[in-house]
Amino acid sequence: LVDGAANSLSLFLASLASTPTLFKGGLLYPVPWDVEAILSTDAGGMVNLLTAWPTGLPPGQQTWFQFAIADGANPTGATLSNAVRGTQP
């Protein structure tokens, strides 16, 4: 994650499905989520998340990732990152 609110809590979500859902004035794509993690942005608004791609996913399986960041500057109290889609080769 880059350009998030500095030193803020963020919620990382990942899902094997995508049902775009309105959330805090934006669209949350990884719904329903299969993985969630509460993380914190650094002083530059970044989260560096390193992980290994899971084994056993069938070819063509899509996985969706997105962050929701606590953001007091936004009237809704949160900002959503762009969603990212990965596809199993």
LINFEN-V930761 format. One record per residue. RES is the residue in one small letter. SS is DSSP state (hx for helix, st for strand, lp for the rest). Layout:
res & ss
RES & SS
RES & SS
This chain:
res & ss
l & lp
v & lp
d & lp
g & lp
a & lp
a & lp
n & lp
s & lp
l & st
s & st
l & st
f & st
l & st
a & st
s & st
l & lp
a & lp
s & lp
t & lp
p & lp
t & st
l & st
f & st
k & lp
g & lp
g & st
l & st
l & st
y & lp
p & lp
v & lp
p & lp
w & lp
d & lp
v & st
e & st
a & st
i & st
l & st
s & st
t & lp
d & lp
a & lp
g & lp
g & lp
m & lp
v & lp
n & lp
l & lp
l & lp
t & lp
a & lp
w & lp
p & lp
t & lp
g & lp
l & lp
p & lp
p & lp
g & lp
q & lp
q & st
t & st
w & st
f & st
q & st
f & st
a & st
i & st
a & st
d & lp
g & lp
a & lp
n & lp
p & lp
t & lp
g & lp
a & st
t & st
l & st
s & lp
n & lp
a & lp
v & st
r & st
g & st
t & st
q & lp
p & lp
